[in-house]
Amino acid sequence: MNYKKNISQKKAWYIVFISSLMGCSISAAFPQFSMTVTTLAQETGLSEEFLLTGDTIKSASIVLAMLCSGFIYKKFGAKITFIFALVCNTIPQFLLPFISSASIFMALKIIQGFASVIFPVFLLIIIDAISEKQSGLATAIFNGIFYSGGGIGGTLAGFFIAKHGWISSYFSLGIIAVVIGVIWLLTVKDTSKASVSAEKKLDNASGGISPLQLLKMPVVWLLIISFISTTFVIQAITVDLPLFSQWLGYDDITTGKLSTAVTIGLLTACLVSGRISDIVALRMSNKAKARILVMAIGPIIIAISSLLLIFADLSSFSLFYFAAFLFSFGGSWGFGTFYSILPEIFDDDTLPIVTGFVGGVGDLGMPAAPLLVGVIFGAKGMWHLGWAACIVIAILSLSACLMLYRKNH
């Protein structure tokens, strides 16, 4: 794409910022919903288990949306894709507090999950606009702010619930998303029709790739496995940590304060890993290999922090706060470098399809996390097994990173 030739880097960084804020408003709905589950169950008559399963279904919908994203973007462009995503996010947000029908509730959750169709589009626009030397930092900032909604949503929900009641938490986040969405539509240029230069970067990843060819590429599946611990842990921290906190006996206000640890961990890890990724990539001849090496640090931190959640005395809020920060830090580390690896491997024509596919399948960790950690283990009080599952998945991702590193020799 040639958009970066026609745009100042000041404007490019504005695109990073406004797209990040929009993403943040989308992801904020996860912890906000978790914090209202008990009240929502009482008001609607639906069980808490069913409501939590709704978030698992929503996560599955996110995966499907990501898989379709590249094709939708290529056919309709960024603006239409964005409007579709905004509607999918906000309409359910305004309706969910008043729905007592199980089927309608689940349908709204599925619709809300499709808001994530815009995620790969944001990344493509950012990569297209930003300087190549800063692509790691730019995608890191985007991912950090996007997923920090997992902490910010909990903090805002705790505030609005305490001050104005539980329903206000739904409306406040919905209104914020609409305002940011309108600003994005008015100020960000649709780059989907920009000319494409198909420079080949990997022998088996040429332009015009078919879905079947994509499925047969080992590098694609290694990328997915290397990424899945990131999506699994981030979903566990945003959806299940508020529930874990309440299970430990902490109230809504304290749980909201705990969410600041998640936000700080998300942002800090993304910024640090993204910057390190850019620095290492500039100093190594194989940039893909350099960024993969940096990404491998994340699963190690996930394993260490999971052990802390299992064995530490979390009745101490300060220790719990640190454990939540470290867990969030390790989980979001991959966001700071993963998406900057893809342009080093795939050409511009293939990149939209690969970004959606790899991100979508990699996001299978999202529906798996609340189901495994929160419903199967957490609901039965066996949280230690849920955090142990995070260790197992972290080991799988680390192994995939090491295989990718060797493959790129």
C-alpha positions as CSV (number, residue, x, y, z in Angstrom):
1,M,0.0,0.0,0.0
2,N,1.1,3.6,-0.6
3,Y,-0.9,5.5,1.9
4,K,2.2,6.3,4.1
5,K,3.7,8.2,1.2
6,N,0.8,10.6,1.3
7,I,0.4,11.2,5.0
8,S,2.5,12.9,7.7
9,Q,3.7,10.8,10.7
10,K,1.8,13.2,12.9
11,K,-1.5,12.2,11.2
12,A,-0.4,8.6,11.3
13,W,0.0,8.7,15.0
14,Y,-3.4,10.3,15.3
15,I,-4.8,7.3,13.5
16,V,-3.1,5.0,15.9
17,F,-4.6,6.9,18.9
18,I,-8.2,7.3,17.7
19,S,-8.3,3.6,16.5
20,S,-6.9,2.5,19.8
21,L,-9.6,4.4,21.7
22,M,-12.3,2.9,19.6
23,G,-10.9,-0.6,20.3
24,C,-10.7,0.2,24.0
25,S,-14.4,1.1,24.1
26,I,-15.2,-2.3,22.4
27,S,-13.1,-4.5,24.8
28,A,-14.3,-2.6,27.9
29,A,-17.7,-4.4,27.6
30,F,-16.2,-7.7,28.8
31,P,-15.2,-6.8,32.4
32,Q,-18.2,-4.4,32.7
33,F,-20.5,-7.3,31.9
34,S,-18.8,-9.6,34.4
35,M,-19.2,-7.1,37.2
36,T,-23.0,-7.0,36.6
37,V,-23.6,-10.7,36.2
38,T,-24.9,-11.3,39.7
39,T,-27.4,-8.4,39.5
40,L,-28.4,-9.2,35.9
41,A,-29.1,-12.8,36.9
42,Q,-31.4,-11.5,39.7
43,E,-33.2,-9.1,37.4
44,T,-33.7,-11.4,34.4
45,G,-34.1,-14.8,36.1
46,L,-31.3,-16.2,34.0
47,S,-28.6,-18.2,35.8
48,E,-25.1,-16.8,36.3
49,E,-23.7,-19.8,34.5
50,F,-25.8,-19.1,31.5
51,L,-24.9,-15.5,31.4
52,L,-21.2,-16.3,31.7
53,T,-21.6,-18.9,28.9
54,G,-22.9,-15.9,26.9
55,D,-19.5,-14.3,27.1
56,T,-18.0,-17.6,25.8
57,I,-20.4,-17.5,22.9
58,K,-19.5,-13.9,22.3
59,S,-15.8,-14.8,22.2
60,A,-16.6,-17.6,19.6
61,S,-18.4,-14.9,17.6
62,I,-15.2,-12.7,17.8
63,V,-13.2,-15.6,16.3
64,L,-15.6,-15.9,13.4
65,A,-15.6,-12.2,12.8
66,M,-11.8,-12.1,12.7
67,L,-11.8,-14.9,10.2
68,C,-14.2,-13.0,7.9
69,S,-12.5,-9.7,8.5
70,G,-9.9,-9.7,5.7
71,F,-12.5,-10.7,3.1
72,I,-15.0,-8.1,4.3
73,Y,-12.4,-5.4,4.3
74,K,-11.3,-6.2,0.8
75,K,-14.9,-6.2,-0.6
76,F,-16.5,-3.3,1.3
77,G,-13.6,-1.1,2.5
78,A,-12.8,0.3,6.0
79,K,-15.7,2.7,6.4
80,I,-18.5,0.2,5.8
81,T,-16.7,-2.4,7.9
82,F,-16.3,0.1,10.7
83,I,-20.0,1.2,10.7
84,F,-21.0,-2.5,10.8
85,A,-18.7,-3.1,13.8
86,L,-20.0,0.0,15.6
87,V,-23.6,-1.0,15.3
88,C,-22.8,-4.6,16.4
89,N,-21.1,-3.2,19.5
90,T,-23.4,-0.5,20.7
91,I,-27.0,-1.8,20.0
92,P,-26.5,-4.9,22.3
93,Q,-24.9,-2.7,24.9
94,F,-28.0,-0.6,25.2
95,L,-30.4,-3.5,25.1
96,L,-28.8,-6.2,27.3
97,P,-29.9,-4.8,30.7
98,F,-33.6,-5.2,29.7
99,I,-33.5,-8.7,28.1
100,S,-34.9,-11.7,30.0
101,S,-35.3,-14.0,27.0
102,A,-32.4,-16.5,26.9
103,S,-32.5,-16.8,23.1
104,I,-32.5,-13.0,22.6
105,F,-29.8,-12.5,25.1
106,M,-27.6,-15.1,23.3
107,A,-28.3,-13.5,20.0
108,L,-27.2,-10.1,21.3
109,K,-24.0,-11.6,22.6
110,I,-23.3,-13.1,19.2
111,I,-24.0,-9.8,17.5
112,Q,-21.7,-7.9,19.9
113,G,-18.9,-10.3,19.2
114,F,-19.0,-9.4,15.5
115,A,-17.8,-5.9,16.5
116,S,-14.3,-7.4,16.4
117,V,-14.5,-7.6,12.6
118,I,-12.9,-4.1,12.7
119,F,-9.8,-5.2,14.7
120,P,-7.6,-6.5,11.7
121,V,-8.8,-3.4,9.7
122,F,-7.4,-1.1,12.4
123,L,-4.1,-2.9,12.3
124,L,-3.9,-2.8,8.5
125,I,-4.6,0.9,8.4
126,I,-2.0,1.6,11.1
127,I,0.7,-0.6,9.4
128,D,-0.1,1.1,6.1
129,A,0.3,4.6,7.6
130,I,3.1,4.4,10.1
131,S,6.9,4.3,9.4
132,E,8.3,0.8,9.1
133,K,10.8,1.5,11.8
134,Q,8.0,2.3,14.3
135,S,5.6,-0.5,13.2
136,G,6.3,-2.5,16.4
137,L,5.7,0.4,18.7
138,A,2.6,1.6,16.8
139,T,0.9,-1.9,16.8
140,A,2.0,-2.2,20.4
141,I,0.3,1.0,21.4
142,F,-2.8,0.1,19.5
143,N,-3.0,-3.4,21.1
144,G,-2.2,-2.0,24.5
145,I,-4.9,0.6,24.5
146,F,-7.4,-1.7,22.7
147,Y,-7.0,-4.5,25.3
148,S,-6.6,-2.2,28.2
149,G,-10.3,-1.8,27.9
150,G,-10.2,-5.1,29.9
151,G,-9.0,-3.0,32.9
152,I,-10.6,0.3,32.1
153,G,-14.0,-1.3,31.6
154,G,-13.9,-2.8,35.1
155,T,-12.7,0.5,36.6
156,L,-15.5,2.5,34.9
157,A,-18.1,-0.1,35.8
158,G,-17.1,-0.1,39.4
159,F,-17.5,3.7,39.4
160,F,-20.8,3.9,37.6
161,I,-22.3,1.0,39.5
162,A,-21.4,2.6,42.9
163,K,-22.6,6.1,41.8
164,H,-25.5,5.6,39.5
165,G,-26.5,1.9,39.5
166,W,-25.7,-1.1,37.4
167,I,-27.6,-0.2,34.3
168,S,-25.6,3.1,34.0
169,S,-22.5,1.0,33.3
170,Y,-24.0,-0.3,30.1
171,F,-25.2,3.1,28.9
172,S,-22.0,4.9,29.7
173,L,-19.8,2.5,27.7
174,G,-22.3,2.5,24.8
175,I,-22.4,6.3,24.6
176,I,-18.6,6.5,24.8
177,A,-18.3,4.1,21.9
178,V,-20.7,6.1,19.7
179,V,-18.9,9.4,20.3
180,I,-15.5,7.9,19.5
181,G,-16.9,6.1,16.5
182,V,-18.3,9.2,15.0
183,I,-15.0,11.0,15.4
184,W,-13.2,8.1,13.8
185,L,-15.5,8.1,10.8
186,L,-15.1,11.8,10.3
187,T,-11.3,12.0,10.6
188,V,-9.8,8.7,9.3
189,K,-9.3,8.1,5.6
190,D,-10.4,4.8,4.1
191,T,-7.2,3.3,2.6
192,S,-8.7,0.1,1.3
193,K,-8.6,1.3,-2.3
194,A,-4.9,2.3,-2.1
195,S,-2.7,0.6,-4.7
196,V,-1.0,-2.6,-3.6
197,S,2.6,-3.6,-4.3
198,A,3.0,-7.3,-4.1
199,E,6.6,-7.6,-3.0
200,K,7.3,-11.2,-2.1
201,K,8.7,-11.7,1.4
202,L,8.5,-15.4,1.9
203,D,8.7,-18.1,-0.8
204,N,5.5,-19.9,0.2
205,A,3.6,-16.7,1.1
206,S,3.0,-15.0,-2.2
207,G,0.2,-12.7,-3.1
208,G,-3.2,-14.0,-4.1
209,I,-3.1,-16.9,-1.7
210,S,-6.1,-19.1,-1.4
211,P,-7.7,-20.2,1.9
212,L,-6.6,-23.8,1.2
213,Q,-3.0,-22.7,0.7
214,L,-3.1,-20.8,3.9
215,L,-4.3,-23.8,5.8
216,K,-1.4,-25.9,4.5
217,M,1.3,-23.4,5.6
218,P,3.2,-24.6,8.8
219,V,4.3,-21.1,9.5
220,V,0.7,-20.0,9.8
221,W,-0.2,-22.6,12.4
222,L,3.0,-21.9,14.4
223,L,2.1,-18.2,14.4
224,I,-1.4,-19.1,15.7
225,I,-0.1,-21.4,18.5
226,S,2.5,-18.8,19.5
227,F,-0.3,-16.2,19.8
228,I,-3.0,-18.3,21.5
229,S,-1.5,-17.9,25.1
230,T,-1.8,-14.2,24.7
231,T,-5.5,-14.2,23.8
232,F,-6.3,-16.9,26.4
233,V,-4.6,-15.0,29.3
234,I,-6.0,-11.6,28.3
235,Q,-9.5,-13.0,28.3
236,A,-8.9,-14.8,31.6
237,I,-7.7,-11.5,33.2
238,T,-10.5,-9.4,31.8
239,V,-13.5,-11.8,32.2
240,D,-12.5,-14.1,35.1
241,L,-10.3,-11.9,37.3
242,P,-13.3,-9.8,38.6
243,L,-15.1,-13.1,39.4
244,F,-11.9,-14.5,41.1
245,S,-11.6,-11.3,43.1
246,Q,-15.2,-11.5,44.3
247,W,-14.7,-15.2,45.1
248,L,-11.8,-14.1,47.3
249,G,-14.2,-11.8,49.1
250,Y,-13.3,-8.4,47.6
251,D,-16.2,-5.9,47.0
252,D,-17.0,-4.1,43.7
253,I,-15.0,-1.0,44.5
254,T,-11.9,-3.0,45.4
255,T,-12.3,-5.2,42.3
256,G,-12.6,-2.0,40.3
257,K,-9.3,-0.8,41.8
258,L,-7.7,-4.2,41.0
259,S,-8.6,-3.5,37.3
260,T,-6.1,-0.6,37.3
261,A,-3.4,-3.3,37.7
262,V,-4.7,-5.0,34.6
263,T,-4.7,-1.7,32.7
264,I,-1.2,-0.8,33.7
265,G,0.1,-4.3,32.9
266,L,-1.5,-4.2,29.5
267,L,-0.2,-0.9,28.5
268,T,3.3,-1.3,30.0
269,A,3.9,-4.7,28.4
270,C,2.8,-3.6,25.0
271,L,4.9,-0.5,25.0
272,V,8.0,-2.2,26.3
273,S,7.7,-5.3,24.1
274,G,6.8,-3.2,21.0
275,R,9.8,-0.8,21.5
276,I,12.2,-3.7,22.2
277,S,10.9,-5.5,19.1
278,D,11.7,-2.4,16.9
279,I,15.1,-2.0,18.4
280,V,16.1,-5.7,18.0
281,A,14.6,-5.8,14.5
282,L,16.8,-2.9,13.4
283,R,19.9,-4.6,14.7
284,M,19.3,-8.1,13.1
285,S,19.3,-8.9,9.4
286,N,16.3,-11.2,9.8
287,K,13.6,-8.9,11.2
288,A,11.0,-11.6,11.5
289,K,13.3,-13.8,13.6
290,A,14.2,-10.8,15.8
291,R,10.5,-10.0,16.6
292,I,9.7,-13.7,17.2
293,L,12.6,-13.8,19.8
294,V,11.1,-10.9,21.6
295,M,7.7,-12.4,21.6
296,A,8.9,-15.6,23.2
297,I,9.4,-13.7,26.5
298,G,5.7,-13.4,27.0
299,P,4.8,-17.1,27.7
300,I,7.6,-17.2,30.3
301,I,6.1,-14.3,32.2
302,I,2.6,-15.9,32.0
303,A,3.9,-19.1,33.6
304,I,5.6,-17.3,36.4
305,S,2.6,-15.1,37.2
306,S,0.2,-18.1,37.0
307,L,2.2,-19.8,39.7
308,L,1.9,-16.6,41.8
309,L,-1.9,-16.7,41.5
310,I,-1.9,-20.3,42.6
311,F,0.5,-20.3,45.5
312,A,0.6,-16.7,46.8
313,D,-1.5,-15.4,49.8
314,L,-4.0,-13.3,47.9
315,S,-5.8,-12.1,51.0
316,S,-3.1,-9.4,50.9
317,F,-4.5,-6.9,48.4
318,S,-1.1,-5.5,47.5
319,L,0.2,-8.9,46.6
320,F,-3.0,-9.7,44.7
321,Y,-2.5,-6.4,42.9
322,F,1.0,-7.3,41.9
323,A,0.0,-10.8,40.8
324,A,-2.8,-9.3,38.6
325,F,-0.3,-6.8,37.1
326,L,2.3,-9.5,36.3
327,F,-0.3,-11.8,34.8
328,S,-1.7,-9.0,32.6
329,F,1.9,-7.9,31.7
330,G,2.8,-11.4,30.5
331,G,-0.4,-11.9,28.7
332,S,-0.3,-8.7,26.8
333,W,3.5,-8.9,25.9
334,G,2.6,-10.7,22.7
335,F,0.4,-7.9,21.6
336,G,3.4,-5.6,21.5
337,T,5.2,-7.6,18.8
338,F,2.9,-10.3,17.2
339,Y,1.2,-8.2,14.6
340,S,4.5,-6.5,13.6
341,I,5.8,-10.0,12.7
342,L,3.2,-10.5,10.0
343,P,4.4,-7.7,7.6
344,E,7.9,-9.1,7.9
345,I,6.7,-12.5,6.5
346,F,3.8,-11.8,4.2
347,D,3.4,-9.4,1.3
348,D,0.8,-6.5,1.1
349,D,-1.7,-8.5,-0.9
350,T,-1.7,-11.5,1.4
351,L,-1.5,-9.5,4.6
352,P,-5.2,-8.6,5.0
353,I,-6.3,-12.2,4.7
354,V,-3.5,-13.6,6.9
355,T,-4.0,-10.9,9.6
356,G,-7.7,-11.8,9.9
357,F,-7.1,-15.6,9.7
358,V,-4.1,-15.8,12.1
359,G,-5.7,-13.3,14.5
360,G,-9.1,-15.0,14.3
361,V,-7.9,-18.6,14.9
362,G,-5.4,-17.3,17.5
363,D,-8.4,-15.8,19.2
364,L,-9.7,-19.2,20.0
365,G,-8.1,-18.6,23.3
366,M,-10.8,-16.1,24.0
367,P,-13.8,-18.4,24.2
368,A,-11.7,-21.1,25.7
369,A,-10.5,-19.0,28.7
370,P,-13.8,-18.0,30.3
371,L,-15.2,-21.5,29.7
372,L,-12.2,-23.3,31.1
373,V,-11.0,-20.9,33.8
374,G,-14.3,-19.3,34.9
375,V,-17.0,-21.8,34.2
376,I,-15.5,-25.3,34.4
377,F,-13.0,-24.6,37.2
378,G,-13.8,-21.2,38.8
379,A,-17.5,-21.8,39.2
380,K,-16.6,-24.9,41.3
381,G,-14.1,-23.0,43.3
382,M,-11.1,-24.8,41.6
383,W,-9.4,-21.6,40.5
384,H,-5.9,-23.1,40.9
385,L,-6.7,-25.5,38.1
386,G,-7.8,-22.6,35.9
387,W,-4.5,-20.8,36.4
388,A,-2.6,-24.1,35.9
389,A,-4.3,-24.3,32.5
390,C,-2.7,-20.9,31.7
391,I,0.8,-22.5,32.4
392,V,0.1,-25.4,30.0
393,I,-0.9,-23.0,27.2
394,A,2.0,-20.8,27.8
395,I,4.4,-23.7,27.4
396,L,2.7,-24.5,24.0
397,S,3.1,-21.0,22.8
398,L,6.7,-20.8,23.9
399,S,7.4,-24.0,22.0
400,A,5.8,-22.6,18.9
401,C,7.9,-19.4,19.2
402,L,11.1,-21.5,19.4
403,M,10.1,-23.5,16.3
404,L,9.3,-20.3,14.4
405,Y,12.7,-18.9,15.4
406,R,14.5,-22.0,14.1
407,K,12.4,-22.0,10.9
408,N,13.5,-18.5,10.1
409,H,17.2,-19.3,10.2
